[in-house]
Amino acid sequence: MEVKIGVQHTPREIVLESGLSAEDVESAVAAALGGTSELLSLTDDKGRKVLVPSDRIAYVEIGEPTARRVGFGTV
């Protein structure tokens, strides 16, 4: 699942591929924005952890799950 996080006062967004479901990402974002936690913490497919202060989050875009294509042909 591709997740894009916009950070205030930063020209680039954070893009990561996460193994979490859309509901899990949404609940983590809701907890960060609701004041339950001070950081939005997500882990990507390679095991790297991304921490964003909740007061600096501009937006979060949750993409659709990406299916891995196998082979050389285009479908």
All heavy atoms as a GROMACS GRO file, in nm:
protein
  553
    1MET      N    1   0.085  -0.116   0.000
    1MET     CA    2   0.000   0.000   0.000
    1MET      C    3   0.089   0.123   0.000
    1MET      O    4   0.178   0.134   0.082
    1MET     CB    5  -0.088  -0.005   0.124
    1MET     CG    6  -0.152   0.121   0.162
    1MET     SD    7  -0.328   0.128   0.146
    1MET     CE    8  -0.382  -0.031   0.108
    2GLU      N    9   0.067   0.213  -0.094
    2GLU     CA   10   0.145   0.336  -0.101
    2GLU      C   11   0.083   0.441  -0.012
    2GLU      O   12  -0.037   0.464  -0.015
    2GLU     CB   13   0.151   0.387  -0.244
    2GLU     CG   14   0.237   0.511  -0.259
    2GLU     CD   15   0.242   0.563  -0.401
    2GLU    OE1   16   0.136   0.602  -0.452
    2GLU    OE2   17   0.351   0.562  -0.458
    3VAL      N   18   0.166   0.505   0.070
    3VAL     CA   19   0.122   0.610   0.161
    3VAL      C   20   0.206   0.734   0.133
    3VAL      O   21   0.329   0.726   0.130
    3VAL     CB   22   0.138   0.567   0.309
    3VAL    CG1   23   0.093   0.678   0.402
    3VAL    CG2   24   0.062   0.439   0.337
    4LYS      N   25   0.141   0.848   0.112
    4LYS     CA   26   0.208   0.976   0.092
    4LYS      C   27   0.173   1.066   0.208
    4LYS      O   28   0.055   1.082   0.240
    4LYS     CB   29   0.166   1.041  -0.038
    4LYS     CG   30   0.208   0.966  -0.162
    4LYS     CD   31   0.164   1.039  -0.287
    4LYS     CE   32   0.200   0.959  -0.410
    4LYS     NZ   33   0.156   1.027  -0.532
    5ILE      N   34   0.274   1.125   0.270
    5ILE     CA   35   0.254   1.213   0.384
    5ILE      C   36   0.310   1.350   0.350
    5ILE      O   37   0.428   1.364   0.320
    5ILE     CB   38   0.324   1.158   0.510
    5ILE    CG1   39   0.277   1.015   0.539
    5ILE    CG2   40   0.298   1.249   0.630
    5ILE    CD1   41   0.360   0.944   0.643
    6GLY      N   42   0.226   1.450   0.355
    6GLY     CA   43   0.269   1.588   0.336
    6GLY      C   44   0.304   1.648   0.470
    6GLY      O   45   0.230   1.634   0.567
    7VAL      N   46   0.420   1.713   0.476
    7VAL     CA   47   0.467   1.774   0.600
    7VAL      C   48   0.470   1.925   0.581
    7VAL      O   49   0.518   1.975   0.479
    7VAL     CB   50   0.607   1.721   0.637
    7VAL    CG1   51   0.655   1.781   0.768
    7VAL    CG2   52   0.607   1.570   0.646
    8GLN      N   53   0.419   1.998   0.679
    8GLN     CA   54   0.414   2.144   0.672
    8GLN      C   55   0.555   2.202   0.660
    8GLN      O   56   0.649   2.151   0.721
    8GLN     CB   57   0.348   2.202   0.796
    8GLN     CG   58   0.203   2.168   0.809
    8GLN     CD   59   0.145   2.223   0.938
    8GLN    OE1   60   0.211   2.289   1.015
    8GLN    NE2   61   0.017   2.194   0.959
    9HIS      N   62   0.569   2.308   0.581
    9HIS     CA   63   0.694   2.380   0.561
    9HIS      C   64   0.804   2.293   0.499
    9HIS      O   65   0.922   2.318   0.519
    9HIS     CB   66   0.745   2.441   0.692
    9HIS     CG   67   0.641   2.518   0.766
    9HIS    ND1   68   0.582   2.631   0.714
    9HIS    CD2   69   0.581   2.497   0.885
    9HIS    CE1   70   0.493   2.678   0.801
    9HIS    NE2   71   0.490   2.598   0.904
   10THR      N   72   0.763   2.191   0.425
   10THR     CA   73   0.857   2.103   0.356
   10THR      C   74   0.808   2.089   0.212
   10THR      O   75   0.693   2.053   0.190
   10THR     CB   76   0.863   1.963   0.422
   10THR    OG1   77   0.894   1.979   0.559
   10THR    CG2   78   0.966   1.876   0.357
   11PRO      N   79   0.896   2.114   0.113
   11PRO     CA   80   0.849   2.110  -0.026
   11PRO      C   81   0.822   1.970  -0.080
   11PRO      O   82   0.746   1.955  -0.174
   11PRO     CB   83   0.964   2.176  -0.103
   11PRO     CG   84   1.083   2.159  -0.016
   11PRO     CD   85   1.032   2.159   0.125
   12ARG      N   86   0.881   1.869  -0.020
   12ARG     CA   87   0.861   1.732  -0.069
   12ARG      C   88   0.776   1.652   0.027
   12ARG      O   89   0.776   1.675   0.148
   12ARG     CB   90   0.996   1.663  -0.086
   12ARG     CG   91   1.079   1.726  -0.196
   12ARG     CD   92   1.209   1.656  -0.215
   12ARG     NE   93   1.188   1.515  -0.245
   12ARG     CZ   94   1.286   1.428  -0.254
   12ARG    NH1   95   1.410   1.465  -0.236
   12ARG    NH2   96   1.261   1.302  -0.282
   13GLU      N   97   0.704   1.555  -0.028
   13GLU     CA   98   0.624   1.467   0.055
   13GLU      C   99   0.701   1.338   0.084
   13GLU      O  100   0.793   1.303   0.012
   13GLU     CB  101   0.491   1.437  -0.013
   13GLU     CG  102   0.505   1.369  -0.147
   13GLU     CD  103   0.376   1.366  -0.224
   13GLU    OE1  104   0.278   1.432  -0.184
   13GLU    OE2  105   0.372   1.298  -0.326
   14ILE      N  106   0.661   1.270   0.189
   14ILE     CA  107   0.720   1.141   0.224
   14ILE      C  108   0.636   1.034   0.158
   14ILE      O  109   0.514   1.029   0.176
   14ILE     CB  110   0.722   1.122   0.377
   14ILE    CG1  111   0.807   1.232   0.442
   14ILE    CG2  112   0.776   0.984   0.412
   14ILE    CD1  113   0.794   1.234   0.593
   15VAL      N  114   0.700   0.945   0.081
   15VAL     CA  115   0.630   0.837   0.012
   15VAL      C  116   0.689   0.706   0.060
   15VAL      O  117   0.811   0.688   0.060
   15VAL     CB  118   0.644   0.849  -0.141
   15VAL    CG1  119   0.572   0.736  -0.210
   15VAL    CG2  120   0.594   0.983  -0.190
   16LEU      N  121   0.603   0.614   0.102
   16LEU     CA  122   0.651   0.483   0.145
   16LEU      C  123   0.552   0.375   0.106
   16LEU      O  124   0.434   0.400   0.091
   16LEU     CB  125   0.677   0.481   0.296
   16LEU     CG  126   0.559   0.502   0.390
   16LEU    CD1  127   0.530   0.373   0.463
   16LEU    CD2  128   0.592   0.611   0.488
   17GLU      N  129   0.604   0.255   0.088
   17GLU     CA  130   0.523   0.136   0.063
   17GLU      C  131   0.509   0.062   0.196
   17GLU      O  132   0.609   0.021   0.255
   17GLU     CB  133   0.590   0.044  -0.039
   17GLU     CG  134   0.578   0.090  -0.181
   17GLU     CD  135   0.438   0.078  -0.238
   17GLU    OE1  136   0.364  -0.015  -0.198
   17GLU    OE2  137   0.402   0.162  -0.320
   18SER      N  138   0.388   0.047   0.242
   18SER     CA  139   0.364  -0.017   0.371
   18SER      C  140   0.288  -0.147   0.352
   18SER      O  141   0.205  -0.159   0.262
   18SER     CB  142   0.284   0.078   0.460
   18SER     OG  143   0.254   0.016   0.583
   19GLY      N  144   0.315  -0.241   0.439
   19GLY     CA  145   0.244  -0.368   0.437
   19GLY      C  146   0.115  -0.364   0.516
   19GLY      O  147   0.041  -0.462   0.520
   20LEU      N  148   0.086  -0.250   0.578
   20LEU     CA  149  -0.037  -0.236   0.656
   20LEU      C  150  -0.158  -0.220   0.565
   20LEU      O  151  -0.147  -0.177   0.451
   20LEU     CB  152  -0.027  -0.113   0.747
   20LEU     CG  153   0.082  -0.113   0.853
   20LEU    CD1  154   0.087   0.022   0.922
   20LEU    CD2  155   0.058  -0.223   0.953
   21SER      N  156  -0.273  -0.249   0.618
   21SER     CA  157  -0.397  -0.228   0.544
   21SER      C  158  -0.434  -0.081   0.551
   21SER      O  159  -0.382  -0.005   0.632
   21SER     CB  160  -0.509  -0.314   0.603
   21SER     OG  161  -0.543  -0.268   0.732
   22ALA      N  162  -0.528  -0.040   0.466
   22ALA     CA  163  -0.573   0.099   0.465
   22ALA      C  164  -0.637   0.138   0.598
   22ALA      O  165  -0.619   0.250   0.646
   22ALA     CB  166  -0.672   0.120   0.350
   23GLU      N  167  -0.707   0.046   0.659
   23GLU     CA  168  -0.771   0.073   0.788
   23GLU      C  169  -0.668   0.094   0.898
   23GLU      O  170  -0.685   0.179   0.985
   23GLU     CB  171  -0.866  -0.041   0.826
   23GLU     CG  172  -0.988  -0.052   0.736
   23GLU     CD  173  -0.958  -0.128   0.606
   23GLU    OE1  174  -0.858  -0.202   0.600
   23GLU    OE2  175  -1.033  -0.107   0.510
   24ASP      N  176  -0.558   0.016   0.896
   24ASP     CA  177  -0.453   0.030   0.997
   24ASP      C  178  -0.382   0.164   0.982
   24ASP      O  179  -0.351   0.231   1.082
   24ASP     CB  180  -0.353  -0.084   0.987
   24ASP     CG  181  -0.412  -0.217   1.028
   24ASP    OD1  182  -0.514  -0.219   1.101
   24ASP    OD2  183  -0.356  -0.322   0.986
   25VAL      N  184  -0.353   0.204   0.858
   25VAL     CA  185  -0.289   0.333   0.834
   25VAL      C  186  -0.382   0.446   0.878
   25VAL      O  187  -0.340   0.541   0.944
   25VAL     CB  188  -0.249   0.349   0.686
   25VAL    CG1  189  -0.198   0.489   0.658
   25VAL    CG2  190  -0.145   0.245   0.647
   26GLU      N  191  -0.508   0.433   0.845
   26GLU     CA  192  -0.605   0.537   0.882
   26GLU      C  193  -0.618   0.550   1.033
   26GLU      O  194  -0.627   0.661   1.086
   26GLU     CB  195  -0.741   0.505   0.821
   26GLU     CG  196  -0.843   0.612   0.841
   26GLU     CD  197  -0.974   0.582   0.770
   26GLU    OE1  198  -0.980   0.486   0.692
   26GLU    OE2  199  -1.071   0.657   0.795
   27SER      N  200  -0.618   0.439   1.105
   27SER     CA  201  -0.628   0.447   1.252
   27SER      C  202  -0.502   0.506   1.313
   27SER      O  203  -0.510   0.580   1.412
   27SER     CB  204  -0.658   0.308   1.311
   27SER     OG  205  -0.549   0.220   1.288
   28ALA      N  206  -0.385   0.480   1.256
   28ALA     CA  207  -0.261   0.540   1.305
   28ALA      C  208  -0.261   0.690   1.283
   28ALA      O  209  -0.219   0.768   1.370
   28ALA     CB  210  -0.139   0.476   1.238
   29VAL      N  211  -0.310   0.734   1.167
   29VAL     CA  212  -0.318   0.877   1.138
   29VAL      C  213  -0.421   0.944   1.228
   29VAL      O  214  -0.398   1.052   1.282
   29VAL     CB  215  -0.354   0.899   0.989
   29VAL    CG1  216  -0.385   1.045   0.961
   29VAL    CG2  217  -0.240   0.851   0.900
   30ALA      N  218  -0.534   0.879   1.249
   30ALA     CA  219  -0.638   0.935   1.337
   30ALA      C  220  -0.588   0.948   1.480
   30ALA      O  221  -0.618   1.047   1.548
   30ALA     CB  222  -0.763   0.847   1.332
   31ALA      N  223  -0.510   0.852   1.527
   31ALA     CA  224  -0.454   0.859   1.662
   31ALA      C  225  -0.355   0.975   1.673
   31ALA      O  226  -0.352   1.046   1.774
   31ALA     CB  227  -0.386   0.728   1.699
   32ALA      N  228  -0.274   0.995   1.568
   32ALA     CA  229  -0.177   1.105   1.571
   32ALA      C  230  -0.246   1.240   1.565
   32ALA      O  231  -0.210   1.333   1.637
   32ALA     CB  232  -0.079   1.090   1.455
   33LEU      N  233  -0.347   1.254   1.481
   33LEU     CA  234  -0.416   1.381   1.467
   33LEU      C  235  -0.514   1.408   1.582
   33LEU      O  236  -0.545   1.522   1.611
   33LEU     CB  237  -0.490   1.388   1.333
   33LEU     CG  238  -0.402   1.388   1.210
   33LEU    CD1  239  -0.488   1.389   1.084
   33LEU    CD2  240  -0.307   1.506   1.211
   34GLY      N  241  -0.561   1.303   1.646
   34GLY     CA  242  -0.655   1.318   1.756
   34GLY      C  243  -0.589   1.350   1.889
   34GLY      O  244  -0.657   1.372   1.988
   35GLY      N  245  -0.457   1.352   1.892
   35GLY     CA  246  -0.387   1.386   2.015
   35GLY      C  247  -0.353   1.266   2.101
   35GLY      O  248  -0.297   1.281   2.209
   36THR      N  249  -0.387   1.146   2.056
   36THR     CA  250  -0.355   1.026   2.132
   36THR      C  251  -0.205   1.001   2.138
   36THR      O  252  -0.151   0.962   2.240
   36THR     CB  253  -0.425   0.903   2.071
   36THR    OG1  254  -0.565   0.931   2.062
   36THR    CG2  255  -0.404   0.780   2.156
   37SER      N  256  -0.136   1.026   2.025
   37SER     CA  257   0.010   1.013   2.022
   37SER      C  258   0.070   1.138   1.958
   37SER      O  259   0.006   1.205   1.878
   37SER     CB  260   0.051   0.888   1.943
   37SER     OG  261   0.014   0.901   1.808
   38GLU      N  262   0.193   1.169   1.995
   38GLU     CA  263   0.259   1.288   1.944
   38GLU      C  264   0.326   1.266   1.809
   38GLU      O  265   0.361   1.361   1.742
   38GLU     CB  266   0.363   1.337   2.043
   38GLU     CG  267   0.303   1.385   2.173
   38GLU     CD  268   0.407   1.436   2.270
   38GLU    OE1  269   0.520   1.463   2.227
   38GLU    OE2  270   0.376   1.449   2.388
   39LEU      N  271   0.344   1.139   1.770
   39LEU     CA  272   0.410   1.104   1.645
   39LEU      C  273   0.325   1.011   1.562
   39LEU      O  274   0.257   0.924   1.616
   39LEU     CB  275   0.544   1.034   1.673
   39LEU     CG  276   0.654   1.114   1.738
   39LEU    CD1  277   0.770   1.022   1.772
   39LEU    CD2  278   0.701   1.226   1.647
   40LEU      N  279   0.332   1.029   1.431
   40LEU     CA  280   0.277   0.930   1.338
   40LEU      C  281   0.392   0.836   1.306
   40LEU      O  282   0.495   0.878   1.255
   40LEU     CB  283   0.225   0.997   1.211
   40LEU     CG  284   0.185   0.902   1.098
   40LEU    CD1  285   0.072   0.810   1.143
   40LEU    CD2  286   0.146   0.979   0.975
   41SER      N  287   0.377   0.710   1.338
   41SER     CA  288   0.482   0.612   1.318
   41SER      C  289   0.433   0.504   1.223
   41SER      O  290   0.335   0.435   1.251
   41SER     CB  291   0.519   0.548   1.453
   41SER     OG  292   0.610   0.442   1.434
   42LEU      N  293   0.502   0.491   1.108
   42LEU     CA  294   0.470   0.389   1.009
   42LEU      C  295   0.598   0.317   0.970
   42LEU      O  296   0.706   0.378   0.966
   42LEU     CB  297   0.406   0.450   0.885
   42LEU     CG  298   0.271   0.518   0.903
   42LEU    CD1  299   0.229   0.589   0.775
   42LEU    CD2  300   0.166   0.418   0.945
   43THR      N  301   0.588   0.189   0.937
   43THR     CA  302   0.702   0.109   0.895
   43THR      C  303   0.679   0.067   0.750
   43THR      O  304   0.572   0.020   0.715
   43THR     CB  305   0.718  -0.016   0.984
   43THR    OG1  306   0.727   0.027   1.120
   43THR    CG2  307   0.842  -0.093   0.948
   44ASP      N  308   0.783   0.084   0.667
   44ASP     CA  309   0.769   0.048   0.526
   44ASP      C  310   0.801  -0.100   0.504
   44ASP      O  311   0.832  -0.173   0.599
   44ASP     CB  312   0.854   0.138   0.436
   44ASP     CG  313   1.002   0.115   0.450
   44ASP    OD1  314   1.044   0.035   0.535
   44ASP    OD2  315   1.078   0.179   0.375
   45ASP      N  316   0.792  -0.144   0.378
   45ASP     CA  317   0.814  -0.286   0.344
   45ASP      C  318   0.955  -0.333   0.373
   45ASP      O  319   0.979  -0.452   0.393
   45ASP     CB  320   0.782  -0.310   0.196
   45ASP     CG  321   0.633  -0.307   0.169
   45ASP    OD1  322   0.555  -0.318   0.266
   45ASP    OD2  323   0.595  -0.294   0.052
   46LYS      N  324   1.052  -0.242   0.375
   46LYS     CA  325   1.192  -0.278   0.398
   46LYS      C  326   1.230  -0.272   0.546
   46LYS      O  327   1.345  -0.292   0.580
   46LYS     CB  328   1.283  -0.186   0.317
   46LYS     CG  329   1.262  -0.201   0.168
   46LYS     CD  330   1.351  -0.109   0.090
   46LYS     CE  331   1.322  -0.125  -0.058
   46LYS     NZ  332   1.402  -0.033  -0.139
   47GLY      N  333   1.136  -0.242   0.632
   47GLY     CA  334   1.161  -0.240   0.775
   47GLY      C  335   1.204  -0.104   0.830
   47GLY      O  336   1.232  -0.093   0.949
   48ARG      N  337   1.210  -0.002   0.745
   48ARG     CA  338   1.246   0.131   0.792
   48ARG      C  339   1.126   0.196   0.858
   48ARG      O  340   1.014   0.186   0.809
   48ARG     CB  341   1.296   0.217   0.677
   48ARG     CG  342   1.424   0.165   0.615
   48ARG     CD  343   1.466   0.250   0.501
   48ARG     NE  344   1.370   0.229   0.392
   48ARG     CZ  345   1.393   0.263   0.267
   48ARG    NH1  346   1.506   0.323   0.234
   48ARG    NH2  347   1.304   0.240   0.174
   49LYS      N  348   1.150   0.266   0.968
   49LYS     CA  349   1.043   0.332   1.041
   49LYS      C  350   1.044   0.480   1.009
   49LYS      O  351   1.148   0.544   1.010
   49LYS     CB  352   1.060   0.311   1.191
   49LYS     CG  353   0.943   0.363   1.273
   49LYS     CD  354   0.955   0.324   1.416
   49LYS     CE  355   0.886   0.191   1.431
   49LYS     NZ  356   0.855   0.160   1.570
   50VAL      N  357   0.926   0.535   0.979
   50VAL     CA  358   0.909   0.677   0.949
   50VAL      C  359   0.830   0.739   1.064
   50VAL      O  360   0.722   0.692   1.097
   50VAL     CB  361   0.834   0.697   0.816
   50VAL    CG1  362   0.809   0.844   0.790
   50VAL    CG2  363   0.911   0.634   0.702
   51LEU      N  364   0.887   0.844   1.124
   51LEU     CA  365   0.822   0.915   1.233
   51LEU      C  366   0.799   1.059   1.192
   51LEU      O  367   0.892   1.128   1.149
   51LEU     CB  368   0.910   0.912   1.358
   51LEU     CG  369   0.946   0.774   1.413
   51LEU    CD1  370   1.052   0.787   1.521
   51LEU    CD2  371   0.823   0.706   1.467
   52VAL      N  372   0.676   1.104   1.204
   52VAL     CA  373   0.640   1.242   1.168
   52VAL      C  374   0.568   1.303   1.288
   52VAL      O  375   0.472   1.244   1.338
   52VAL     CB  376   0.548   1.245   1.043
   52VAL    CG1  377   0.513   1.388   1.008
   52VAL    CG2  378   0.613   1.175   0.927
   53PRO      N  379   0.612   1.422   1.334
   53PRO     CA  380   0.539   1.487   1.444
   53PRO      C  381   0.396   1.516   1.401
   53PRO      O  382   0.371   1.567   1.291
   53PRO     CB  383   0.617   1.618   1.467
   53PRO     CG  384   0.750   1.595   1.404
   53PRO     CD  385   0.729   1.496   1.293
   54SER      N  386   0.301   1.485   1.487
   54SER     CA  387   0.160   1.497   1.450
   54SER      C  388   0.118   1.642   1.424
   54SER      O  389   0.027   1.666   1.345
   54SER     CB  390   0.071   1.434   1.556
   54SER     OG  391   0.090   1.497   1.681
   55ASP      N  392   0.185   1.738   1.486
   55ASP     CA  393   0.147   1.877   1.463
   55ASP      C  394   0.202   1.932   1.333
   55ASP      O  395   0.169   2.044   1.294
   55ASP     CB  396   0.190   1.964   1.581
   55ASP     CG  397   0.341   1.965   1.601
   55ASP    OD1  398   0.410   1.874   1.550
   55ASP    OD2  399   0.390   2.057   1.671
   56ARG      N  400   0.284   1.855   1.260
   56ARG     CA  401   0.341   1.899   1.132
   56ARG      C  402   0.279   1.829   1.012
   56ARG      O  403   0.318   1.853   0.899
   56ARG     CB  404   0.493   1.874   1.130
   56ARG     CG  405   0.568   1.951   1.233
   56ARG     CD  406   0.565   2.096   1.199
   56ARG     NE  407   0.641   2.170   1.300
   56ARG     CZ  408   0.624   2.296   1.324
   56ARG    NH1  409   0.534   2.364   1.255
   56ARG    NH2  410   0.694   2.357   1.414
   57ILE      N  411   0.182   1.741   1.034
   57ILE     CA  412   0.119   1.668   0.923
   57ILE      C  413   0.025   1.761   0.848
   57ILE      O  414  -0.066   1.820   0.906
   57ILE     CB  415   0.042   1.545   0.974
   57ILE    CG1  416   0.138   1.446   1.040
   57ILE    CG2  417  -0.033   1.477   0.860
   57ILE    CD1  418   0.068   1.330   1.109
   58ALA      N  419   0.049   1.775   0.717
   58ALA     CA  420  -0.039   1.857   0.633
   58ALA      C  421  -0.149   1.771   0.573
   58ALA      O  422  -0.266   1.810   0.572
   58ALA     CB  423   0.041   1.925   0.523
   59TYR      N  424  -0.113   1.654   0.521
   59TYR     CA  425  -0.211   1.562   0.464
   59TYR      C  426  -0.151   1.422   0.458
   59TYR      O  427  -0.030   1.404   0.465
   59TYR     CB  428  -0.256   1.606   0.324
   59TYR     CG  429  -0.146   1.602   0.221
   59TYR    CD1  430  -0.122   1.488   0.146
   59TYR    CD2  431  -0.066   1.712   0.199
   59TYR    CE1  432  -0.020   1.484   0.052
   59TYR    CE2  433   0.034   1.711   0.106
   59TYR     CZ  434   0.057   1.596   0.032
   59TYR     OH  435   0.158   1.593  -0.059
   60VAL      N  436  -0.237   1.323   0.446
   60VAL     CA  437  -0.196   1.184   0.428
   60VAL      C  438  -0.282   1.127   0.317
   60VAL      O  439  -0.405   1.133   0.322
   60VAL     CB  440  -0.213   1.100   0.556
   60VAL    CG1  441  -0.176   0.956   0.531
   60VAL    CG2  442  -0.129   1.156   0.669
   61GLU      N  443  -0.216   1.072   0.215
   61GLU     CA  444  -0.286   1.010   0.103
   61GLU      C  445  -0.260   0.860   0.107
   61GLU      O  446  -0.145   0.817   0.105
   61GLU     CB  447  -0.234   1.068  -0.029
   61GLU     CG  448  -0.303   1.016  -0.151
   61GLU     CD  449  -0.248   1.080  -0.276
   61GLU    OE1  450  -0.222   1.201  -0.276
   61GLU    OE2  451  -0.230   1.006  -0.375
   62ILE      N  452  -0.366   0.783   0.116
   62ILE     CA  453  -0.355   0.638   0.123
   62ILE      C  454  -0.395   0.582  -0.012
   62ILE      O  455  -0.509   0.598  -0.056
   62ILE     CB  456  -0.444   0.580   0.234
   62ILE    CG1  457  -0.408   0.643   0.369
   62ILE    CG2  458  -0.432   0.429   0.241
   62ILE    CD1  459  -0.505   0.612   0.480
   63GLY      N  460  -0.300   0.516  -0.079
   63GLY     CA  461  -0.326   0.462  -0.212
   63GLY      C  462  -0.384   0.322  -0.205
   63GLY      O  463  -0.403   0.264  -0.099
   64GLU      N  464  -0.412   0.269  -0.322
   64GLU     CA  465  -0.464   0.134  -0.331
   64GLU      C  466  -0.349   0.034  -0.320
   64GLU      O  467  -0.236   0.066  -0.354
   64GLU     CB  468  -0.536   0.115  -0.464
   64GLU     CG  469  -0.658   0.200  -0.478
   64GLU     CD  470  -0.729   0.175  -0.608
   64GLU    OE1  471  -0.698   0.076  -0.676
   64GLU    OE2  472  -0.816   0.255  -0.642
   65PRO      N  473  -0.378  -0.086  -0.275
   65PRO     CA  474  -0.272  -0.188  -0.271
   65PRO      C  475  -0.217  -0.214  -0.410
   65PRO      O  476  -0.293  -0.221  -0.508
   65PRO     CB  477  -0.343  -0.312  -0.217
   65PRO     CG  478  -0.470  -0.265  -0.159
   65PRO     CD  479  -0.504  -0.135  -0.225
   66THR      N  480  -0.086  -0.224  -0.420
   66THR     CA  481  -0.024  -0.248  -0.550
   66THR      C  482   0.000  -0.397  -0.569
   66THR      O  483   0.054  -0.463  -0.480
   66THR     CB  484   0.110  -0.173  -0.562
   66THR    OG1  485   0.194  -0.212  -0.452
   66THR    CG2  486   0.089  -0.024  -0.556
   67ALA      N  487  -0.042  -0.447  -0.683
   67ALA     CA  488  -0.019  -0.588  -0.714
   67ALA      C  489   0.113  -0.598  -0.790
   67ALA      O  490   0.140  -0.521  -0.880
   67ALA     CB  491  -0.133  -0.642  -0.801
   68ARG      N  492   0.194  -0.692  -0.752
   68ARG     CA  493   0.323  -0.710  -0.818
   68ARG      C  494   0.302  -0.785  -0.948
   68ARG      O  495   0.240  -0.889  -0.953
   68ARG     CB  496   0.417  -0.787  -0.728
   68ARG     CG  497   0.433  -0.721  -0.593
   68ARG     CD  498   0.576  -0.730  -0.550
   68ARG     NE  499   0.588  -0.670  -0.418
   68ARG     CZ  500   0.657  -0.561  -0.397
   68ARG    NH1  501   0.720  -0.503  -0.494
   68ARG    NH2  502   0.666  -0.512  -0.276
   69ARG      N  503   0.353  -0.728  -1.055
   69ARG     CA  504   0.341  -0.790  -1.187
   69ARG      C  505   0.464  -0.876  -1.214
   69ARG      O  506   0.574  -0.838  -1.182
   69ARG     CB  507   0.328  -0.685  -1.295
   69ARG     CG  508   0.200  -0.605  -1.276
   69ARG     CD  509   0.187  -0.503  -1.386
   69ARG     NE  510   0.071  -0.420  -1.361
   69ARG     CZ  511  -0.036  -0.421  -1.439
   69ARG    NH1  512  -0.041  -0.496  -1.545
   69ARG    NH2  513  -0.139  -0.344  -1.410
   70VAL      N  514   0.440  -0.988  -1.276
   70VAL     CA  515   0.547  -1.082  -1.306
   70VAL      C  516   0.553  -1.101  -1.457
   70VAL      O  517   0.450  -1.114  -1.523
   70VAL     CB  518   0.524  -1.217  -1.235
   70VAL    CG1  519   0.632  -1.316  -1.271
   70VAL    CG2  520   0.515  -1.198  -1.086
   71GLY      N  521   0.672  -1.100  -1.512
   71GLY     CA  522   0.686  -1.124  -1.655
   71GLY      C  523   0.729  -1.001  -1.730
   71GLY      O  524   0.748  -0.894  -1.674
   72PHE      N  525   0.744  -1.017  -1.859
   72PHE     CA  526   0.794  -0.909  -1.944
   72PHE      C  527   0.683  -0.841  -2.025
   72PHE      O  528   0.701  -0.735  -2.077
   72PHE     CB  529   0.901  -0.961  -2.039
   72PHE     CG  530   1.023  -1.009  -1.965
   72PHE    CD1  531   1.046  -1.146  -1.950
   72PHE    CD2  532   1.112  -0.921  -1.912
   72PHE    CE1  533   1.157  -1.189  -1.883
   72PHE    CE2  534   1.224  -0.963  -1.843
   72PHE     CZ  535   1.246  -1.099  -1.829
   73GLY      N  536   0.570  -0.904  -2.038
   73GLY     CA  537   0.462  -0.848  -2.118
   73GLY      C  538   0.382  -0.746  -2.040
   73GLY      O  539   0.378  -0.744  -1.919
   74THR      N  540   0.319  -0.657  -2.113
   74THR     CA  541   0.230  -0.560  -2.049
   74THR      C  542   0.086  -0.607  -2.066
   74THR      O  543   0.048  -0.657  -2.170
   74THR     CB  544   0.247  -0.420  -2.110
   74THR    OG1  545   0.219  -0.429  -2.249
   74THR    CG2  546   0.387  -0.368  -2.086
   75VAL      N  547   0.011  -0.589  -1.963
   75VAL     CA  548  -0.129  -0.633  -1.966
   75VAL      C  549  -0.219  -0.514  -1.958
   75VAL      O  550  -0.199  -0.420  -1.893
   75VAL     CB  551  -0.158  -0.730  -1.849
   75VAL    CG1  552  -0.302  -0.770  -1.849
   75VAL    CG2  553  -0.068  -0.849  -1.858
   0.00000   0.00000   0.00000
